[in-house]
Amino acid sequence: MKEQIDIYRNASFIIGPHGASFTNIMFCKPGTFLYELVPTSWAYDYFLYIVQIMKMEYAAFKDDSHPDISEDYYDALHQDLSVSIPKLQESLEKILGKLH
């Protein structure tokens, strides 16, 4: 647990798919940036809420180009997360450019 706390406490930029490990952002310093990869079919706001309380920065990446995205709400909750690397790279370049 100490290692997880240290990782998040010392991070300036965190990126990853939506998941329970992001509860560790409660150990982040104000100004830390969380970049959350989220499924296109569902928008979560749990971590956005924590980010606001912790005075962090936040952005989410959704890739809606995957052809198998379900319109059915229940099915959508169980679909895999798809990420287009070129789109992700473009998005990160915009965000990182703003940070410098």
MIMARNU-49777 format. One record per residue (C-alpha): chain; y, x, z. Coordinates in steps of 0.5 Angstrom, whole numbers, plus 500, padded with zeros to 3 digits. Each point is the difference from the previous one (the first is absolute). Layout:
residues N
+-------+-----+-----+-----+
: chain :  yy :  xx :  zz :
+-------+-----+-----+-----+
:     A :   Y :   X :   Z :
...
+-------+-----+-----+-----+
This chain:
residues 100
+-------+-----+-----+-----+
: chain :  yy :  xx :  zz :
+-------+-----+-----+-----+
:     A : 500 : 500 : 500 :
:     A : 505 : 506 : 502 :
:     A : 499 : 502 : 493 :
:     A : 502 : 494 : 496 :
:     A : 506 : 499 : 505 :
:     A : 502 : 507 : 498 :
:     A : 499 : 499 : 492 :
:     A : 504 : 494 : 501 :
:     A : 505 : 502 : 504 :
:     A : 502 : 507 : 496 :
:     A : 499 : 496 : 493 :
:     A : 507 : 499 : 496 :
:     A : 496 : 496 : 494 :
:     A : 494 : 496 : 501 :
:     A : 496 : 497 : 494 :
:     A : 494 : 496 : 500 :
:     A : 496 : 493 : 499 :
:     A : 502 : 494 : 504 :
:     A : 495 : 501 : 506 :
:     A : 499 : 500 : 508 :
:     A : 502 : 508 : 500 :
:     A : 507 : 498 : 499 :
:     A : 501 : 497 : 507 :
:     A : 501 : 508 : 502 :
:     A : 507 : 499 : 497 :
:     A : 502 : 498 : 507 :
:     A : 499 : 508 : 501 :
:     A : 505 : 502 : 494 :
:     A : 507 : 502 : 501 :
:     A : 506 : 496 : 498 :
:     A : 501 : 501 : 492 :
:     A : 493 : 502 : 499 :
:     A : 498 : 496 : 493 :
:     A : 494 : 496 : 499 :
:     A : 498 : 499 : 493 :
:     A : 495 : 494 : 500 :
:     A : 495 : 499 : 494 :
:     A : 498 : 492 : 501 :
:     A : 496 : 496 : 495 :
:     A : 504 : 496 : 495 :
:     A : 497 : 493 : 502 :
:     A : 502 : 501 : 507 :
:     A : 507 : 502 : 504 :
:     A : 499 : 502 : 507 :
:     A : 506 : 501 : 504 :
:     A : 497 : 503 : 507 :
:     A : 502 : 507 : 499 :
:     A : 507 : 498 : 497 :
:     A : 501 : 497 : 507 :
:     A : 498 : 506 : 504 :
:     A : 504 : 504 : 495 :
:     A : 506 : 496 : 502 :
:     A : 499 : 501 : 507 :
:     A : 499 : 507 : 500 :
:     A : 506 : 501 : 495 :
:     A : 496 : 503 : 495 :
:     A : 500 : 500 : 492 :
:     A : 495 : 496 : 496 :
:     A : 498 : 498 : 493 :
:     A : 494 : 497 : 497 :
:     A : 496 : 501 : 494 :
:     A : 497 : 494 : 496 :
:     A : 496 : 502 : 493 :
:     A : 500 : 493 : 496 :
:     A : 497 : 503 : 494 :
:     A : 493 : 500 : 502 :
:     A : 497 : 494 : 496 :
:     A : 495 : 497 : 505 :
:     A : 505 : 498 : 505 :
:     A : 498 : 493 : 503 :
:     A : 504 : 494 : 500 :
:     A : 496 : 497 : 506 :
:     A : 503 : 502 : 506 :
:     A : 493 : 501 : 504 :
:     A : 497 : 504 : 495 :
:     A : 506 : 504 : 499 :
:     A : 500 : 502 : 508 :
:     A : 493 : 504 : 498 :
:     A : 502 : 503 : 494 :
:     A : 500 : 508 : 499 :
:     A : 507 : 503 : 500 :
:     A : 502 : 503 : 493 :
:     A : 505 : 505 : 499 :
:     A : 503 : 503 : 493 :
:     A : 501 : 507 : 502 :
:     A : 506 : 501 : 494 :
:     A : 503 : 494 : 503 :
:     A : 499 : 502 : 507 :
:     A : 503 : 507 : 498 :
:     A : 506 : 497 : 497 :
:     A : 501 : 496 : 506 :
:     A : 500 : 506 : 505 :
:     A : 504 : 504 : 496 :
:     A : 506 : 494 : 500 :
:     A : 499 : 500 : 508 :
:     A : 499 : 508 : 501 :
:     A : 506 : 500 : 496 :
:     A : 504 : 496 : 504 :
:     A : 498 : 504 : 506 :
:     A : 503 : 506 : 498 :
+-------+-----+-----+-----+
